[in-house]
Amino acid sequence: METTEDIKYSHLADAWAQLQAHAAKGLPLEPDAYRLAFADPEFLLRRETRGLRIQLEMLKPDLDQTQAGVENTIVVFGSARFPSPETAEAALAAARASGDAGAMTKAERGVRNSRHYELARQFARLVATDSLRFPPGERLYICTGGGPGIMEAATRGAHDVGAPSVALNIALPHEQSANPYVSPHLSFKFHYFAMRKMHFMMRAKALVAFPGGFGTLDELFEVITLVQTKKAKPVPIILFGSDYWKRLINMDVLIDEEAISPEDLALFQYVDDPQAAWDIIRDFYALPAPAG
């Protein structure tokens, strides 16, 4: 006669094996009160267990980055919509061939914005190249949202020189997938924006914001606010692309209306050159200059 020990799992490995078997066969998991709580997806996805999910999103990326030796990052934000130069040129050629005026206007804008992609790639390549010369515990790793556009460009720049980079992706309704240059063992997916933004700041030694939209603005001003209110330690905050940022936001209005103090403008700097951006960060931390 079979005993309860024979027909019900009680070990961690058994619980995990059952989940894997169901996933591999595409079988749904039926509700089961006897299933171990942490091996019960239906239980973990309840509204009441949200706190546990938030804790897990805090813990998993932190442990994995620590294990990989990632302690210091340079965070790069920017639009997910700016294409690479090669993609932009191909789209322009196709638009010209079609004779569609609207498509040509859009493609020409894509070519114009692709320069931001190339500059982000150059910046990340500089950071990664110099950082590979540092002792392992002092290296600076490029960290992005892991998606397309500027995020792909910065990840690609690190990939160009064989350096790993951190990707903090987010689950969205239209499913933003990781770009092809991310380091798989440092590519994380989040449900909660708040936890994702916390991880951006936990290891950040600098923030470089390339031109972007609502997401970039949200992330940028959260960091500026944290530093302004001294909730976060001072770090270089660089707005890359002075023409874009000065056209988008008139910071002088905030001064004129006394919404911020004049000294708050010193919290960030405008930059237009990849080497200048990297020099600001190197000087801030008195990092050694590259040999030769």
N, C-alpha and C positions, 0 to 999 in steps of 0.2 A: 504494500500500500504506500502511495506517495505521501510524503509528509509536507507540511507547509514550507519547510526548508527547500524541498525539491521544486515546488511550483511557484514560489514567490521569491523574487530577488531581494537581497538584503545588502549587497555589496555595491560600492561605488562603480566598479567596473561593469557590473551587470546592468545597472541603471543606464549607464552611458551606452552600452552595447545595444540595449533595447531601443533607445532613441535613434541610434545610427541605423539599425535594421529597418525601422519604420521609414526613416528618411530615404534610405537607399531603394526601398520598394515603393515609395510614394504612398505609403499607407497612413491614414489619419490616426492620431492617438485618441483613443476613447477615454472619456473621463474615468479616473481610477483613484479612489480615495486612498488606496494602499500605496500608490506610487510615491517614491521619495519626493519631498517638496521641491528640492532644487532640480529634480529631473522631470518636473511636471510643468510643461510650457503653459497649459491653461491656467494653472495657479499663478505662475510668475507674471502673466499678462493681465491679471485682474487689476482693477483700479486701486484696490487696497494695498497692492504690493509695489506701487509706483516708487516708494522710498527705497525698496530693495533694488529696483532696476537702476535708479539714479546712483546708488552706491556702487553697483557693478560697473556702470559706465565711468565712474571715477577711478575704480581700482584696476580694471583690466589694462587700459592703455598705460597707466602709471607703472604697473609691474613689468609689462613687456618692454617699455622704454628703458627702465632701470636695468633690466636683464641685458639689453642690447648696448648698454653703456651710454645712452643718450641722456645727457644732463643739461646741455645748453643748445638752444635753438635760435635761429633767425627766422621769424615768421614773415611770410610774404602773402599779402592779400592783393586782390585785384579781380577784375571782371572775368567771369567764366565765358564770356561771349566773344572775346578778342581772339581771332584765329592766328595760327602761325603764318609767317610770310609765304611759305610754299602753298598752304591751303588757300590763303587769300588770293594769291596770283592765279591759282587754278580756277577759283570761283569767278575771278574777273574775266579770264579767258572764255569761260563758258558763257558768261553773261553777254560778252561782246558777240560771241557766235550766235547767240539767240536773238540779238537785236532788241531785247526787252529793255526799255529805258529805265524802268523801276529796278530791275535786277542789276543793271549796270551801276546805278546810283548806290545801291546797297553794297555791291561788290567793291566799288571804289572806296567806300567808307571802311570796308573790311581791310583793304590794303593799307589805308591810312592808320587804322588802329593796330595793325599787325606789328608796327614798330614797337609798341608797348610790350608785346610778346617777346620780341627779340631782345629788348633791353632787360627784361626780367630774366631771360635765360642767361644773358651775359653776366648780370649781377650774381645770380646763383652760382654760376661757374667760378667766378672770382672767390666767393665765400668758400665753396667746396675745395677749390684748389689750395688755397692758403691753409684751410683748416686741416687738411690731410697731413700737413707738416707738424701739427701740434701733437703733444702727447694725447693718447686716447681719451683720458678723462677731461681734457680741456678743449676738445674739438667742438666746433659749432656746426650744427646740422640744419639744413634748410627744412622748414616746416610749412606746409600749405594745407589748404582744404582738400587737396587730393583730386579735384575735378579738372575740367578742361580750362582753356583760356590761359590767363596769367598763372593760375595754379600749375597747369601742365608745363608752362614755360620754365618756371622756377625749378620744378621737379626735374625737368629735362636737363637744365643746366648742371645740376648736381650729378645726374646720371651720365652726362658727357664725360666726366672725369672719374667715373667709377665710385662716387661717394653715395652712400645711402641717404635717404631723406624721409622725413615723417609726413604722413598724410592723415589728416583728420577729416574724414568725409562725413556726410550727413544723409540720412534717409529722407528723401523728398517724394512727393506724389508723382513727379515725373522721373524719379529714379536717376539720380546723378551717380554715375559709376566712376570708379577710379581710373585715372588716366594711365596710359601704358608705361609710364616711366617711374611709377611709384615703387618703393621697396616693399615687397609683399609682407615681410615680417614686421614692418612699421606702418602698415596701412590699416587704419581703424575706422569703423563705421559707428556713428552715433544716431540715437533717436532724439536726444534732448539737446537743443541748441545751447542751453545754459552750460551743460557739462562740456560740450565741445569747446565753447569759448573759454571755460576755465582751464582746459588742457592747453589751449593756445598760450595762455599766460603763465602757466606753471613753470615752464622751462625757458621762456622767451628772454633773450638778452637784447633783442631789438625787434622793432616792427617796421616793415617797409610796405607802405600802401601804394600800390600802383593804381592807375585810373580804374574805377569800378562803379557799380551801382548801389542799390540799397544794402545788400549784404556787406559790401566793402565799407560803406559809411557806418553801418551798425557796429561792425567790428572795430573800426578805427576810433570812433567816438567813445566806445566803451573803454578802450585802452587809455585814451587821453583822459577820460573822467577818472579812471582808477588811479592814474598817476597824479592828476591834479588834486584829488582828495586824499592822496597819500595812502590809499588802500593797496597800492602796488608800488614797488620800488621804482625809482627813475630808470628808464631805459631810453635809448635813442628811438625816436618816433620820426620816421622819414616819409614825407609825401613825395613820391617819385612822379615827376611830370608837373612842373610848376604851373604851366599854362592851363592845364586841365583843372587842377585844384583851385587855382585863383579865380578861374572863370566860374567854377561850380559853387564855391563858398567864399563870400566876402567876409573874412575874419574881422576886418576893421569895423564892420557894423556892430559886432559883439562888443568891441571896445567902446565905440561911440555911445552905445546904449547902456554901457556899464553892466552888461550881462556877464562879462568876464573881466579879469584884471589884466592890465597891459603885460605883466610878466608871464601870463599864461601862454602868450604867443611863443615863449621860449621852450615850451614843452615839445615842439615839433619843428622840423626843418624841411624846406623845399629843396629838392635835388633833381637834376636832369641827366646825370652821368653815372653809370654803374660803379666806376672806380671811386667817384666822389662819395657815393652812398656807403661803400665798403670802408673808405677811409674814415668817415665819421664814426662808424662802429669800432674800428680798430683803435682810433684815437681815444674814444670814450673809455675803453678797457685797457689802454696801453698795451695792445697786442704787439708781438714782435713783427717787424717788417719782413716780407718774404726775402729769402736769400737771393743774391745775384741781381 
